[in-house]
Amino acid sequence: MMIRQFIFAVFAFICFLAPQQTWAQETCEKHTAEILPLLTGALNSNEFDKIDPLLNTLQASCGVTEFGQRLRILLLIIDKKDSGTEIERYIGNQLDKTFVQRLDAADQDDFASQYEQNKGKYNFYPLRHPLDNLIKIRAKALLSSGNYTLNNDERTILHLFADTNSPEDEQAPQNTEQPMNRPQTYGNRSRSKLGYVPLIGVMSPLGGANKVFGINFMFGFMLMSSLERKLIFEGGFNVRINSNDKNIAYNYEGSDVTVNSSATGFIGGSVGYKIFDNEKCILIPKGIIGIDITDTGITESIYSDGYYDPDGYYYEGGYNDRMVTINNVHLGLGFSSLFQMKNQKYVGVEVAYHYAPYDASSKVLTPIQSNYGTAAFFFRF
């Protein structure tokens, strides 16, 4: 009997709770839509006394929100009141990370659809809302004003709100407060975003005989995943200019010919593990895998028949030129060191060992060295 009563009570609680949660979300969305224009207008006209009651009304309907706390902290600093408690609450609830995620989402081309699909995630506060820009402008003004003596926590949080460089990159003002436990905020968004990595370097055979490919220049472009995570992924291409190489005996359609390669392309990527990171310096060992495509200098003409497309139009056939290439797997181990520049971007160097068996194909008649080393210099934007 008691079990049946317990099951009935749980069922009744769930049936009561689900509509309550839906009602609460609808109330929050409605009040947010009503209050946002009032907050934007009050901040734009510097009517700061009107903002706090509006935030209290919003909090009563929606609880603590990221943009509400951001605005509270900004007002406390403007009014030269103690903002320490609100800053600690903001960091303690990881609202700084929520704000960075919001900035990253707002940077995307599909920001509008992202918001429509995840309104609750963004507290029913549209991405790229004018209020964000107003808070950003006020934060920049406070940082540059000579009328305010900001402590380190206030400067750090204002740099986050302004989406500018962290205060560690600036000369610290004199006679500022030095708190015992300074909260960490995430002012450097370039670390968490996808990185664009152009690179240049050299590739050289490592000992042994059969050095068909000598020391050659290479360049490339990679995409690098977020530096906030331990695992770092990269993908892209590089091109090696084979200006210092020897001829290769190659079997082309049953005949032995001599070819000379002008370039080798690599398409692939790497998986690395971050073993050290103090923001100023990052160390990443990695494994490399991909495919090498080496030009032989041979071009062949391939005939294709004419055809009709689905709409009934006829396309005549003909001859198309195609390059003949040597293709092989490419494996390697590398080690990258990244160093932070003043603009929060990174410059780096990488050394790596590569295993590239160019003569694995039965058509390549000349033995070719398979072990290579590279040294590369790159930027991460």
Secondary structure, DSSP 8 states (H G I E B T S, - for coil): -HHHHHHHHHHHHHHHHHHHHHHHHHHHHHHHHHHHHHHHHHHHTT-GGGHHHHHHHHHHHH-S-HHHHHHHHHHHHHTT---HHHHHHHHHTTHHHHHHHHHHHHTSTTHHHHHHH-TTTTTT--TT-HHHHHHHHHHHHHHH-SS----HHHHHHHHHHHT---GGGS---TT----SS-------TTTTS-EEEEEEEEEEE-SSS---B-SEEEEEEEEE--TTSSEEEEEEEEEEE--SB--EEEEETTEEEEE--SEEEEEEEEEEE--EE-SSEEEEEEEEEEEEEEEEEEEEEEEE--EE-TTS-EE--EEEEEEEEEEEEEEEEEEEEEEE-TTS-EEEEEEEEEE--GGGSTTB-S----EEEEEEEEEE-
